[in-house]
Amino acid sequence: MPSLGADMETGTLLEWLVKPGDPVHRGDVIAVVDTDKAAIDVECFTDGVIEQLIVEPGRRVPVGTVLAIVGAEPAGQAPAPGPAVTTAAHVTSPLVRRLARDQGVDLAGVPTAGPGGVLHRADVEHLLPRKRDRMPAAADHLAPAATRRAMRASPMARRLAAAAGIDIATVAGSGRDGEIRADDVRRATQSGDRPAVPNLVRVGGTTAAPTATAPTATAERHPDAMRQAIASLMTRSNREIPHYYLTTTIDMTAATAWLRARNRELPVSERVVVAALLLAATARAARRVPEVNGVWVDGELRPASSVELGLVVSLRRGGIIVPVIADAAARSVDRLMATMRDVVERARTGHLKSSELTPPSITVSNLGDQGVESVLGVIYPPQVALVGFGAVLDRPWAVDGMLGVRPVVTASLAADHRASDGAVGARFLNHIDRLLQRPEEL
């Protein structure tokens, strides 16, 4: 059971996406785990073959509990080379199988051009744009409509359906691509049309009745679990961390001018927002000032070797979650923008991966889109700093003795006084300011 946050002590295994004998690779999504904040896709940490699934779906276990055993792939078991195009559903990763399941595609009928009959994600995605226009004769590649709808449901919708005793496969989805949202389940509950859910859990691809020692995730989840988790962590932060706060106002004239010019060269779907510039400047400044980029453990600061940038994301159902942008200081503004857009969308739809919830080395809270002028945050332990940004606003601003109106943003730093002093914090904020005056270097 991975640790998906400083406040996580236990997690509930919701679903296995593999079975014994399946080949897996590092980064493959192999299971779904429920935390107090969200349902998270758990990735495999090594290449090999699933030897044994130890924890059954529905069981809540402490962090560090062994969930499954991954063994080395036996020598001589690699698939033999095959023809250029073959029918392959035998050699696939869990990620490919899950994509096919979610989209209602039967892998047995998917052609592949990969060597040895290996089915890749692109082979499945190649079929998806044509699914809407298929002739009835090709319907053998599609799962029943009820099954497809059931597989396209948010974690919150699944939990609400389980709690209400509703078969989620019978609920009409109003989300993108027919995804079932929490409101869809609530409407089904109010309508009184409530087909019962069989009292079964999935175990290694089969079904079995849950035992008394394997309670369901819904039964154990308190309705305010996320709020309680946040309260516990923030209480610990205020109790243990001697915060100090610094703020500065940054002239964004150069940054916004460069951004307008840059966006004129990009298609609408790839345009960059100010938030990406702020993240890029923060990551590079954190790399230059290691006293704010690390964790406080066992009475000492442990600087991080790279900038693992946490991004506070507010969830539509309430609460927050903090996914991580790995090695953020090494990413261009364009890459940061793409990653930020992707991570925020998946955080709000409940599709984050376990690798995206590893502990950050520094966190950013940006409430500019809410019109807030400044943010004085609370540090997430064991980190030693949190950066806040408000909205970019037009304000009177003096330059070379001349008063004018310029776009400015208030940047704040909440820092741990055990790890740094005010002078270090000021140097960090000054680095952010200088970087934003030369946005072309970001």
Secondary structure, DSSP 8 states (H G I E B T S, - for coil): ----STT--EEEEEEES--TT-EE-TT-EEEEEE-SS-EEEEE-SS-EEEEEE-S-TT-EEETT---EEEE---TT-S-----SSEE--SB--HHHHHHHHHHTB-GGG-EE-SGGGB--HHHHHTTGGGGGG--GGGGGGB--HHHHHHHSB-HHHHHHHHHHT--GGGS---SGGG-B-HHHHHHHHHHT------S-EEETTEEE---TTS--HHHH--TTHHHHHHHHHHHHHHHH--EEEEEEEEE-HHHHHHHHHHHHTS-GGG---HHHHHHHHHHHHHHH-GGGSEEEETTEEEE-SS--EEE-EE-TTSSEE--EETTGGGS-HHHHHHHHHHHHHHHHHT--BGGGGS--SEEEEE-GGGT-S-------TTBSEEEEE---EEEEEEETTEEEEEEEEEEEEEEETTT--HHHHHHHHHHHHHHHTSGGG-
